Each structure stands twice: as C-alpha cells, then as structure tokens.
Amino acid sequence: MPTIPNIPGPYRLFFYSFDCNEPMHVHVERDRSTCKFWLEPVSLARNDGFSAKELNQIRKLIVERLAQMIEVWHEHCG
C-alpha cells in the first residue's frame, strides 16, 4: 500500500496494489473517514465520512499535487 510522500496536512493519500487494473486514482484517509478520487479527470469516486467542505479541500490538494500522484502511480503500477 504505497503512500504518497510529502503531503501536508492530516490526510494520508495512498494506493492499493491490487487496484492497478483500475483507472488512476488515489485513496484518502483521515481518522475514520475515507474517500477515493479518480485522477484523470480529478473527480470523486466514493466518500465515506468526509463533509462536502473537506472533500473540496482534498480535491484542491489533489489538483495541486496531481503530477506527483500520477508519477507515483506509474512508478508503482507501471
């Protein structure tokens, strides 16, 4: 379960190795809340516990770090 390094804030952004057959995406976790965002285009795939306001903050973070996330995805999934 590779974690994307150097992401500021309370979130852990990561991939599951068995998800490499899906389109590029990232999982986000904080406390007991989780969500999944597709990366191309950046859009919410699933949410469990985050408020709309926090989802907007997470989406902004993903957009700002998109190149890094795509690079880590390709390094891990090929």
HTML snippet that shows the backbone in 3Dmol.js (N, CA, C, O; Angstrom):
<script src="https://3Dmol.org/build/3Dmol-min.js"></script>
<div id="view" style="width:600px;height:400px;position:relative"></div>
<script>
const pdb = `
ATOM      1  N   MET A   1       0.849  -1.167   0.000  1.00  0.00           N
ATOM      2  CA  MET A   1       0.000   0.000   0.000  1.00  0.00           C
ATOM      3  C   MET A   1       0.903   1.241   0.000  1.00  0.00           C
ATOM      4  O   MET A   1       1.186   1.800   1.060  1.00  0.00           O
ATOM      5  N   PRO A   2       1.350   1.668  -1.171  1.00  0.00           N
ATOM      6  CA  PRO A   2       2.244   2.829  -1.248  1.00  0.00           C
ATOM      7  C   PRO A   2       1.546   4.121  -0.827  1.00  0.00           C
ATOM      8  O   PRO A   2       0.446   4.430  -1.286  1.00  0.00           O
ATOM      9  N   THR A   3       2.200   4.855   0.042  1.00  0.00           N
ATOM     10  CA  THR A   3       1.703   6.161   0.478  1.00  0.00           C
ATOM     11  C   THR A   3       2.430   7.236  -0.308  1.00  0.00           C
ATOM     12  O   THR A   3       3.637   7.139  -0.530  1.00  0.00           O
ATOM     13  N   ILE A   4       1.703   8.255  -0.727  1.00  0.00           N
ATOM     14  CA  ILE A   4       2.308   9.357  -1.462  1.00  0.00           C
ATOM     15  C   ILE A   4       3.057  10.229  -0.453  1.00  0.00           C
ATOM     16  O   ILE A   4       2.460  10.726   0.503  1.00  0.00           O
ATOM     17  N   PRO A   5       4.365  10.416  -0.664  1.00  0.00           N
ATOM     18  CA  PRO A   5       5.173  11.139   0.325  1.00  0.00           C
ATOM     19  C   PRO A   5       4.978  12.650   0.267  1.00  0.00           C
ATOM     20  O   PRO A   5       4.552  13.202  -0.748  1.00  0.00           O
ATOM     21  N   ASN A   6       5.298  13.299   1.370  1.00  0.00           N
ATOM     22  CA  ASN A   6       5.364  14.763   1.469  1.00  0.00           C
ATOM     23  C   ASN A   6       4.044  15.471   1.209  1.00  0.00           C
ATOM     24  O   ASN A   6       4.022  16.538   0.595  1.00  0.00           O
ATOM     25  N   ILE A   7       2.950  14.891   1.666  1.00  0.00           N
ATOM     26  CA  ILE A   7       1.651  15.541   1.551  1.00  0.00           C
ATOM     27  C   ILE A   7       1.363  16.219   2.888  1.00  0.00           C
ATOM     28  O   ILE A   7       1.282  15.543   3.914  1.00  0.00           O
ATOM     29  N   PRO A   8       1.206  17.537   2.892  1.00  0.00           N
ATOM     30  CA  PRO A   8       0.967  18.240   4.158  1.00  0.00           C
ATOM     31  C   PRO A   8      -0.464  18.032   4.647  1.00  0.00           C
ATOM     32  O   PRO A   8      -1.365  17.721   3.868  1.00  0.00           O
ATOM     33  N   GLY A   9      -0.649  18.205   5.922  1.00  0.00           N
ATOM     34  CA  GLY A   9      -1.994  18.148   6.483  1.00  0.00           C
ATOM     35  C   GLY A   9      -2.313  16.818   7.129  1.00  0.00           C
ATOM     36  O   GLY A   9      -1.446  15.958   7.284  1.00  0.00           O
ATOM     37  N   PRO A  10      -3.564  16.663   7.501  1.00  0.00           N
ATOM     38  CA  PRO A  10      -3.966  15.496   8.291  1.00  0.00           C
ATOM     39  C   PRO A  10      -4.286  14.256   7.458  1.00  0.00           C
ATOM     40  O   PRO A  10      -4.717  13.247   8.016  1.00  0.00           O
ATOM     41  N   TYR A  11      -4.088  14.303   6.140  1.00  0.00           N
ATOM     42  CA  TYR A  11      -4.533  13.220   5.276  1.00  0.00           C
ATOM     43  C   TYR A  11      -3.406  12.271   4.911  1.00  0.00           C
ATOM     44  O   TYR A  11      -2.247  12.665   4.788  1.00  0.00           O
ATOM     45  N   ARG A  12      -3.772  11.027   4.743  1.00  0.00           N
ATOM     46  CA  ARG A  12      -2.856  10.026   4.173  1.00  0.00           C
ATOM     47  C   ARG A  12      -3.414   9.675   2.804  1.00  0.00           C
ATOM     48  O   ARG A  12      -4.557   9.234   2.690  1.00  0.00           O
ATOM     49  N   LEU A  13      -2.618   9.868   1.776  1.00  0.00           N
ATOM     50  CA  LEU A  13      -3.007   9.560   0.411  1.00  0.00           C
ATOM     51  C   LEU A  13      -2.223   8.337  -0.030  1.00  0.00           C
ATOM     52  O   LEU A  13      -1.006   8.284   0.149  1.00  0.00           O
ATOM     53  N   PHE A  14      -2.904   7.353  -0.604  1.00  0.00           N
ATOM     54  CA  PHE A  14      -2.247   6.086  -0.892  1.00  0.00           C
ATOM     55  C   PHE A  14      -2.968   5.341  -2.007  1.00  0.00           C
ATOM     56  O   PHE A  14      -4.073   5.700  -2.413  1.00  0.00           O
ATOM     57  N   PHE A  15      -2.303   4.284  -2.492  1.00  0.00           N
ATOM     58  CA  PHE A  15      -2.870   3.360  -3.478  1.00  0.00           C
ATOM     59  C   PHE A  15      -2.886   1.972  -2.880  1.00  0.00           C
ATOM     60  O   PHE A  15      -2.098   1.662  -1.986  1.00  0.00           O
ATOM     61  N   TYR A  16      -3.783   1.136  -3.372  1.00  0.00           N
ATOM     62  CA  TYR A  16      -3.738  -0.296  -3.075  1.00  0.00           C
ATOM     63  C   TYR A  16      -3.091  -0.985  -4.268  1.00  0.00           C
ATOM     64  O   TYR A  16      -3.417  -0.672  -5.414  1.00  0.00           O
ATOM     65  N   SER A  17      -2.197  -1.898  -4.020  1.00  0.00           N
ATOM     66  CA  SER A  17      -1.512  -2.586  -5.119  1.00  0.00           C
ATOM     67  C   SER A  17      -2.485  -3.344  -6.017  1.00  0.00           C
ATOM     68  O   SER A  17      -2.271  -3.430  -7.226  1.00  0.00           O
ATOM     69  N   PHE A  18      -3.546  -3.891  -5.439  1.00  0.00           N
ATOM     70  CA  PHE A  18      -4.495  -4.659  -6.248  1.00  0.00           C
ATOM     71  C   PHE A  18      -5.419  -3.771  -7.083  1.00  0.00           C
ATOM     72  O   PHE A  18      -6.240  -4.286  -7.843  1.00  0.00           O
ATOM     73  N   ASP A  19      -5.301  -2.453  -6.957  1.00  0.00           N
ATOM     74  CA  ASP A  19      -6.121  -1.514  -7.736  1.00  0.00           C
ATOM     75  C   ASP A  19      -5.474  -1.077  -9.038  1.00  0.00           C
ATOM     76  O   ASP A  19      -6.040  -0.249  -9.752  1.00  0.00           O
ATOM     77  N   CYS A  20      -4.306  -1.608  -9.367  1.00  0.00           N
ATOM     78  CA  CYS A  20      -3.582  -1.144 -10.549  1.00  0.00           C
ATOM     79  C   CYS A  20      -4.329  -1.433 -11.852  1.00  0.00           C
ATOM     80  O   CYS A  20      -4.016  -0.833 -12.880  1.00  0.00           O
ATOM     81  N   ASN A  21      -5.296  -2.327 -11.831  1.00  0.00           N
ATOM     82  CA  ASN A  21      -6.061  -2.614 -13.039  1.00  0.00           C
ATOM     83  C   ASN A  21      -7.194  -1.602 -13.251  1.00  0.00           C
ATOM     84  O   ASN A  21      -7.858  -1.636 -14.287  1.00  0.00           O
ATOM     85  N   GLU A  22      -7.422  -0.713 -12.297  1.00  0.00           N
ATOM     86  CA  GLU A  22      -8.430   0.341 -12.422  1.00  0.00           C
ATOM     87  C   GLU A  22      -7.782   1.588 -13.016  1.00  0.00           C
ATOM     88  O   GLU A  22      -6.555   1.685 -13.065  1.00  0.00           O
ATOM     89  N   PRO A  23      -8.601   2.550 -13.471  1.00  0.00           N
ATOM     90  CA  PRO A  23      -8.030   3.837 -13.880  1.00  0.00           C
ATOM     91  C   PRO A  23      -7.290   4.480 -12.696  1.00  0.00           C
ATOM     92  O   PRO A  23      -7.554   4.156 -11.538  1.00  0.00           O
ATOM     93  N   MET A  24      -6.362   5.396 -13.007  1.00  0.00           N
ATOM     94  CA  MET A  24      -5.570   6.033 -11.953  1.00  0.00           C
ATOM     95  C   MET A  24      -6.478   6.701 -10.922  1.00  0.00           C
ATOM     96  O   MET A  24      -7.430   7.401 -11.264  1.00  0.00           O
ATOM     97  N   HIS A  25      -6.156   6.463  -9.660  1.00  0.00           N
ATOM     98  CA  HIS A  25      -6.934   7.048  -8.568  1.00  0.00           C
ATOM     99  C   HIS A  25      -6.085   7.067  -7.309  1.00  0.00           C
ATOM    100  O   HIS A  25      -5.004   6.480  -7.258  1.00  0.00           O
ATOM    101  N   VAL A  26      -6.593   7.751  -6.302  1.00  0.00           N
ATOM    102  CA  VAL A  26      -5.924   7.819  -5.011  1.00  0.00           C
ATOM    103  C   VAL A  26      -6.973   7.661  -3.911  1.00  0.00           C
ATOM    104  O   VAL A  26      -8.093   8.161  -4.022  1.00  0.00           O
ATOM    105  N   HIS A  27      -6.588   6.962  -2.860  1.00  0.00           N
ATOM    106  CA  HIS A  27      -7.421   6.831  -1.668  1.00  0.00           C
ATOM    107  C   HIS A  27      -6.928   7.850  -0.651  1.00  0.00           C
ATOM    108  O   HIS A  27      -5.730   8.118  -0.556  1.00  0.00           O
ATOM    109  N   VAL A  28      -7.859   8.414   0.104  1.00  0.00           N
ATOM    110  CA  VAL A  28      -7.529   9.416   1.113  1.00  0.00           C
ATOM    111  C   VAL A  28      -8.157   8.969   2.431  1.00  0.00           C
ATOM    112  O   VAL A  28      -9.295   8.501   2.469  1.00  0.00           O
ATOM    113  N   GLU A  29      -7.392   9.122   3.505  1.00  0.00           N
ATOM    114  CA  GLU A  29      -7.836   8.666   4.813  1.00  0.00           C
ATOM    115  C   GLU A  29      -7.482   9.701   5.869  1.00  0.00           C
ATOM    116  O   GLU A  29      -6.393  10.275   5.854  1.00  0.00           O
ATOM    117  N   ARG A  30      -8.403   9.927   6.773  1.00  0.00           N
ATOM    118  CA  ARG A  30      -8.161  10.734   7.968  1.00  0.00           C
ATOM    119  C   ARG A  30      -9.075  10.192   9.050  1.00  0.00           C
ATOM    120  O   ARG A  30     -10.293  10.135   8.877  1.00  0.00           O
ATOM    121  N   ASP A  31      -8.493   9.803  10.147  1.00  0.00           N
ATOM    122  CA  ASP A  31      -9.263   9.190  11.231  1.00  0.00           C
ATOM    123  C   ASP A  31     -10.082   8.035  10.665  1.00  0.00           C
ATOM    124  O   ASP A  31      -9.517   7.087  10.118  1.00  0.00           O
ATOM    125  N   ARG A  32     -11.402   8.103  10.789  1.00  0.00           N
ATOM    126  CA  ARG A  32     -12.253   7.017  10.280  1.00  0.00           C
ATOM    127  C   ARG A  32     -12.913   7.348   8.951  1.00  0.00           C
ATOM    128  O   ARG A  32     -13.734   6.573   8.459  1.00  0.00           O
ATOM    129  N   SER A  33     -12.570   8.472   8.370  1.00  0.00           N
ATOM    130  CA  SER A  33     -13.139   8.884   7.088  1.00  0.00           C
ATOM    131  C   SER A  33     -12.229   8.451   5.943  1.00  0.00           C
ATOM    132  O   SER A  33     -11.004   8.490   6.054  1.00  0.00           O
ATOM    133  N   THR A  34     -12.852   8.039   4.848  1.00  0.00           N
ATOM    134  CA  THR A  34     -12.098   7.646   3.659  1.00  0.00           C
ATOM    135  C   THR A  34     -12.818   8.141   2.416  1.00  0.00           C
ATOM    136  O   THR A  34     -14.032   8.343   2.418  1.00  0.00           O
ATOM    137  N   CYS A  35     -12.050   8.330   1.363  1.00  0.00           N
ATOM    138  CA  CYS A  35     -12.646   8.630   0.071  1.00  0.00           C
ATOM    139  C   CYS A  35     -11.693   8.175  -1.017  1.00  0.00           C
ATOM    140  O   CYS A  35     -10.546   7.818  -0.749  1.00  0.00           O
ATOM    141  N   LYS A  36     -12.181   8.190  -2.244  1.00  0.00           N
ATOM    142  CA  LYS A  36     -11.394   7.785  -3.400  1.00  0.00           C
ATOM    143  C   LYS A  36     -11.651   8.801  -4.499  1.00  0.00           C
ATOM    144  O   LYS A  36     -12.798   9.135  -4.797  1.00  0.00           O
ATOM    145  N   PHE A  37     -10.568   9.289  -5.102  1.00  0.00           N
ATOM    146  CA  PHE A  37     -10.667  10.237  -6.204  1.00  0.00           C
ATOM    147  C   PHE A  37     -10.016   9.641  -7.440  1.00  0.00           C
ATOM    148  O   PHE A  37      -8.908   9.109  -7.367  1.00  0.00           O
ATOM    149  N   TRP A  38     -10.700   9.727  -8.574  1.00  0.00           N
ATOM    150  CA  TRP A  38     -10.077   9.440  -9.864  1.00  0.00           C
ATOM    151  C   TRP A  38      -9.112  10.580 -10.157  1.00  0.00           C
ATOM    152  O   TRP A  38      -9.348  11.713  -9.738  1.00  0.00           O
ATOM    153  N   LEU A  39      -8.035  10.294 -10.869  1.00  0.00           N
ATOM    154  CA  LEU A  39      -7.029  11.328 -11.142  1.00  0.00           C
ATOM    155  C   LEU A  39      -7.167  11.966 -12.520  1.00  0.00           C
ATOM    156  O   LEU A  39      -6.731  13.102 -12.706  1.00  0.00           O
ATOM    157  N   GLU A  40      -7.751  11.282 -13.477  1.00  0.00           N
ATOM    158  CA  GLU A  40      -7.877  11.854 -14.825  1.00  0.00           C
ATOM    159  C   GLU A  40      -9.273  11.607 -15.359  1.00  0.00           C
ATOM    160  O   GLU A  40      -9.543  10.506 -15.840  1.00  0.00           O
ATOM    161  N   PRO A  41     -10.157  12.558 -15.299  1.00  0.00           N
ATOM    162  CA  PRO A  41     -10.033  13.851 -14.627  1.00  0.00           C
ATOM    163  C   PRO A  41     -10.226  13.681 -13.113  1.00  0.00           C
ATOM    164  O   PRO A  41     -10.759  12.671 -12.653  1.00  0.00           O
ATOM    165  N   VAL A  42      -9.790  14.670 -12.365  1.00  0.00           N
ATOM    166  CA  VAL A  42      -9.928  14.615 -10.906  1.00  0.00           C
ATOM    167  C   VAL A  42     -11.414  14.699 -10.572  1.00  0.00           C
ATOM    168  O   VAL A  42     -12.071  15.707 -10.832  1.00  0.00           O
ATOM    169  N   SER A  43     -11.925  13.622  -9.991  1.00  0.00           N
ATOM    170  CA  SER A  43     -13.343  13.584  -9.619  1.00  0.00           C
ATOM    171  C   SER A  43     -13.526  12.573  -8.494  1.00  0.00           C
ATOM    172  O   SER A  43     -12.784  11.597  -8.385  1.00  0.00           O
ATOM    173  N   LEU A  44     -14.512  12.825  -7.677  1.00  0.00           N
ATOM    174  CA  LEU A  44     -14.798  11.966  -6.536  1.00  0.00           C
ATOM    175  C   LEU A  44     -15.419  10.656  -7.012  1.00  0.00           C
ATOM    176  O   LEU A  44     -16.397  10.656  -7.760  1.00  0.00           O
ATOM    177  N   ALA A  45     -14.846   9.556  -6.577  1.00  0.00           N
ATOM    178  CA  ALA A  45     -15.379   8.234  -6.909  1.00  0.00           C
ATOM    179  C   ALA A  45     -16.232   7.683  -5.770  1.00  0.00           C
ATOM    180  O   ALA A  45     -17.249   7.030  -6.004  1.00  0.00           O
ATOM    181  N   ARG A  46     -15.804   7.953  -4.524  1.00  0.00           N
ATOM    182  CA  ARG A  46     -16.503   7.386  -3.364  1.00  0.00           C
ATOM    183  C   ARG A  46     -16.151   8.208  -2.138  1.00  0.00           C
ATOM    184  O   ARG A  46     -15.043   8.734  -2.031  1.00  0.00           O
ATOM    185  N   ASN A  47     -17.093   8.316  -1.216  1.00  0.00           N
ATOM    186  CA  ASN A  47     -16.860   9.033   0.032  1.00  0.00           C
ATOM    187  C   ASN A  47     -17.522   8.294   1.179  1.00  0.00           C
ATOM    188  O   ASN A  47     -18.653   7.823   1.065  1.00  0.00           O
ATOM    189  N   ASP A  48     -16.812   8.200   2.268  1.00  0.00           N
ATOM    190  CA  ASP A  48     -17.360   7.615   3.488  1.00  0.00           C
ATOM    191  C   ASP A  48     -16.889   8.449   4.675  1.00  0.00           C
ATOM    192  O   ASP A  48     -15.878   8.139   5.305  1.00  0.00           O
ATOM    193  N   GLY A  49     -17.638   9.513   4.972  1.00  0.00           N
ATOM    194  CA  GLY A  49     -17.386  10.248   6.198  1.00  0.00           C
ATOM    195  C   GLY A  49     -16.891  11.668   6.074  1.00  0.00           C
ATOM    196  O   GLY A  49     -16.993  12.428   7.038  1.00  0.00           O
ATOM    197  N   PHE A  50     -16.355  12.067   4.921  1.00  0.00           N
ATOM    198  CA  PHE A  50     -15.886  13.441   4.769  1.00  0.00           C
ATOM    199  C   PHE A  50     -17.052  14.370   4.448  1.00  0.00           C
ATOM    200  O   PHE A  50     -17.970  13.997   3.717  1.00  0.00           O
ATOM    201  N   SER A  51     -17.007  15.584   5.000  1.00  0.00           N
ATOM    202  CA  SER A  51     -18.006  16.599   4.672  1.00  0.00           C
ATOM    203  C   SER A  51     -17.733  17.155   3.281  1.00  0.00           C
ATOM    204  O   SER A  51     -16.643  16.973   2.741  1.00  0.00           O
ATOM    205  N   ALA A  52     -18.709  17.825   2.708  1.00  0.00           N
ATOM    206  CA  ALA A  52     -18.539  18.447   1.391  1.00  0.00           C
ATOM    207  C   ALA A  52     -17.400  19.462   1.421  1.00  0.00           C
ATOM    208  O   ALA A  52     -16.615  19.544   0.477  1.00  0.00           O
ATOM    209  N   LYS A  53     -17.309  20.224   2.491  1.00  0.00           N
ATOM    210  CA  LYS A  53     -16.242  21.219   2.611  1.00  0.00           C
ATOM    211  C   LYS A  53     -14.871  20.546   2.603  1.00  0.00           C
ATOM    212  O   LYS A  53     -13.952  21.002   1.922  1.00  0.00           O
ATOM    213  N   GLU A  54     -14.741  19.465   3.358  1.00  0.00           N
ATOM    214  CA  GLU A  54     -13.456  18.775   3.417  1.00  0.00           C
ATOM    215  C   GLU A  54     -13.137  18.092   2.090  1.00  0.00           C
ATOM    216  O   GLU A  54     -11.975  18.052   1.686  1.00  0.00           O
ATOM    217  N   LEU A  55     -14.138  17.558   1.412  1.00  0.00           N
ATOM    218  CA  LEU A  55     -13.905  16.965   0.094  1.00  0.00           C
ATOM    219  C   LEU A  55     -13.374  18.007  -0.887  1.00  0.00           C
ATOM    220  O   LEU A  55     -12.513  17.702  -1.712  1.00  0.00           O
ATOM    221  N   ASN A  56     -13.881  19.224  -0.801  1.00  0.00           N
ATOM    222  CA  ASN A  56     -13.362  20.301  -1.653  1.00  0.00           C
ATOM    223  C   ASN A  56     -11.899  20.595  -1.330  1.00  0.00           C
ATOM    224  O   ASN A  56     -11.103  20.846  -2.235  1.00  0.00           O
ATOM    225  N   GLN A  57     -11.543  20.566  -0.055  1.00  0.00           N
ATOM    226  CA  GLN A  57     -10.150  20.784   0.341  1.00  0.00           C
ATOM    227  C   GLN A  57      -9.254  19.656  -0.176  1.00  0.00           C
ATOM    228  O   GLN A  57      -8.144  19.902  -0.648  1.00  0.00           O
ATOM    229  N   ILE A  58      -9.739  18.438  -0.083  1.00  0.00           N
ATOM    230  CA  ILE A  58      -8.971  17.280  -0.554  1.00  0.00           C
ATOM    231  C   ILE A  58      -8.810  17.359  -2.071  1.00  0.00           C
ATOM    232  O   ILE A  58      -7.721  17.119  -2.593  1.00  0.00           O
ATOM    233  N   ARG A  59      -9.882  17.693  -2.776  1.00  0.00           N
ATOM    234  CA  ARG A  59      -9.802  17.813  -4.231  1.00  0.00           C
ATOM    235  C   ARG A  59      -8.773  18.873  -4.626  1.00  0.00           C
ATOM    236  O   ARG A  59      -7.995  18.666  -5.557  1.00  0.00           O
ATOM    237  N   LYS A  60      -8.769  19.995  -3.929  1.00  0.00           N
ATOM    238  CA  LYS A  60      -7.800  21.056  -4.204  1.00  0.00           C
ATOM    239  C   LYS A  60      -6.378  20.548  -3.982  1.00  0.00           C
ATOM    240  O   LYS A  60      -5.495  20.818  -4.795  1.00  0.00           O
ATOM    241  N   LEU A  61      -6.149  19.823  -2.903  1.00  0.00           N
ATOM    242  CA  LEU A  61      -4.839  19.245  -2.614  1.00  0.00           C
ATOM    243  C   LEU A  61      -4.413  18.293  -3.728  1.00  0.00           C
ATOM    244  O   LEU A  61      -3.261  18.313  -4.159  1.00  0.00           O
ATOM    245  N   ILE A  62      -5.338  17.466  -4.191  1.00  0.00           N
ATOM    246  CA  ILE A  62      -5.025  16.523  -5.266  1.00  0.00           C
ATOM    247  C   ILE A  62      -4.667  17.274  -6.544  1.00  0.00           C
ATOM    248  O   ILE A  62      -3.691  16.932  -7.211  1.00  0.00           O
ATOM    249  N   VAL A  63      -5.442  18.284  -6.885  1.00  0.00           N
ATOM    250  CA  VAL A  63      -5.165  19.060  -8.095  1.00  0.00           C
ATOM    251  C   VAL A  63      -3.781  19.713  -8.005  1.00  0.00           C
ATOM    252  O   VAL A  63      -3.032  19.718  -8.981  1.00  0.00           O
ATOM    253  N   GLU A  64      -3.447  20.258  -6.845  1.00  0.00           N
ATOM    254  CA  GLU A  64      -2.146  20.906  -6.652  1.00  0.00           C
ATOM    255  C   GLU A  64      -0.989  19.921  -6.764  1.00  0.00           C
ATOM    256  O   GLU A  64       0.099  20.299  -7.197  1.00  0.00           O
ATOM    257  N   ARG A  65      -1.202  18.681  -6.387  1.00  0.00           N
ATOM    258  CA  ARG A  65      -0.141  17.662  -6.372  1.00  0.00           C
ATOM    259  C   ARG A  65      -0.352  16.590  -7.438  1.00  0.00           C
ATOM    260  O   ARG A  65       0.237  15.512  -7.352  1.00  0.00           O
ATOM    261  N   LEU A  66      -1.170  16.866  -8.421  1.00  0.00           N
ATOM    262  CA  LEU A  66      -1.569  15.865  -9.404  1.00  0.00           C
ATOM    263  C   LEU A  66      -0.375  15.223 -10.114  1.00  0.00           C
ATOM    264  O   LEU A  66      -0.323  14.001 -10.251  1.00  0.00           O
ATOM    265  N   ALA A  67       0.570  16.024 -10.560  1.00  0.00           N
ATOM    266  CA  ALA A  67       1.728  15.473 -11.280  1.00  0.00           C
ATOM    267  C   ALA A  67       2.485  14.470 -10.403  1.00  0.00           C
ATOM    268  O   ALA A  67       2.903  13.417 -10.884  1.00  0.00           O
ATOM    269  N   GLN A  68       2.658  14.794  -9.133  1.00  0.00           N
ATOM    270  CA  GLN A  68       3.337  13.897  -8.202  1.00  0.00           C
ATOM    271  C   GLN A  68       2.558  12.592  -8.047  1.00  0.00           C
ATOM    272  O   GLN A  68       3.152  11.514  -8.037  1.00  0.00           O
ATOM    273  N   MET A  69       1.238  12.684  -7.926  1.00  0.00           N
ATOM    274  CA  MET A  69       0.422  11.487  -7.732  1.00  0.00           C
ATOM    275  C   MET A  69       0.450  10.588  -8.958  1.00  0.00           C
ATOM    276  O   MET A  69       0.513   9.364  -8.835  1.00  0.00           O
ATOM    277  N   ILE A  70       0.404  11.191 -10.138  1.00  0.00           N
ATOM    278  CA  ILE A  70       0.478  10.406 -11.370  1.00  0.00           C
ATOM    279  C   ILE A  70       1.838   9.731 -11.486  1.00  0.00           C
ATOM    280  O   ILE A  70       1.925   8.578 -11.908  1.00  0.00           O
ATOM    281  N   GLU A  71       2.890  10.434 -11.116  1.00  0.00           N
ATOM    282  CA  GLU A  71       4.234   9.856 -11.155  1.00  0.00           C
ATOM    283  C   GLU A  71       4.348   8.659 -10.211  1.00  0.00           C
ATOM    284  O   GLU A  71       4.883   7.618 -10.592  1.00  0.00           O
ATOM    285  N   VAL A  72       3.850   8.802  -8.988  1.00  0.00           N
ATOM    286  CA  VAL A  72       3.901   7.700  -8.020  1.00  0.00           C
ATOM    287  C   VAL A  72       3.057   6.537  -8.510  1.00  0.00           C
ATOM    288  O   VAL A  72       3.453   5.382  -8.357  1.00  0.00           O
ATOM    289  N   TRP A  73       1.898   6.821  -9.096  1.00  0.00           N
ATOM    290  CA  TRP A  73       1.045   5.750  -9.647  1.00  0.00           C
ATOM    291  C   TRP A  73       1.831   4.946 -10.694  1.00  0.00           C
ATOM    292  O   TRP A  73       1.866   3.716 -10.649  1.00  0.00           O
ATOM    293  N   HIS A  74       2.460   5.664 -11.637  1.00  0.00           N
ATOM    294  CA  HIS A  74       3.195   4.975 -12.701  1.00  0.00           C
ATOM    295  C   HIS A  74       4.411   4.216 -12.159  1.00  0.00           C
ATOM    296  O   HIS A  74       4.737   3.136 -12.651  1.00  0.00           O
ATOM    297  N   GLU A  75       5.070   4.769 -11.162  1.00  0.00           N
ATOM    298  CA  GLU A  75       6.198   4.050 -10.541  1.00  0.00           C
ATOM    299  C   GLU A  75       5.742   2.746  -9.911  1.00  0.00           C
ATOM    300  O   GLU A  75       6.445   1.737  -9.973  1.00  0.00           O
ATOM    301  N   HIS A  76       4.561   2.772  -9.302  1.00  0.00           N
ATOM    302  CA  HIS A  76       4.081   1.581  -8.620  1.00  0.00           C
ATOM    303  C   HIS A  76       3.349   0.617  -9.547  1.00  0.00           C
ATOM    304  O   HIS A  76       3.567  -0.593  -9.487  1.00  0.00           O
ATOM    305  N   CYS A  77       2.493   1.143 -10.392  1.00  0.00           N
ATOM    306  CA  CYS A  77       1.627   0.279 -11.198  1.00  0.00           C
ATOM    307  C   CYS A  77       2.159   0.033 -12.609  1.00  0.00           C
ATOM    308  O   CYS A  77       1.685  -0.863 -13.307  1.00  0.00           O
ATOM    309  N   GLY A  78       3.134   0.821 -13.024  1.00  0.00           N
ATOM    310  CA  GLY A  78       3.711   0.640 -14.347  1.00  0.00           C
ATOM    311  C   GLY A  78       2.970   1.353 -15.436  1.00  0.00           C
ATOM    312  O   GLY A  78       3.360   1.276 -16.601  1.00  0.00           O
TER     313      GLY A  78
END
`;
const viewer = $3Dmol.createViewer("view");
viewer.addModel(pdb, "pdb");
viewer.setStyle({}, {cartoon: {color: "spectrum"}});
viewer.zoomTo();
viewer.render();
</script>
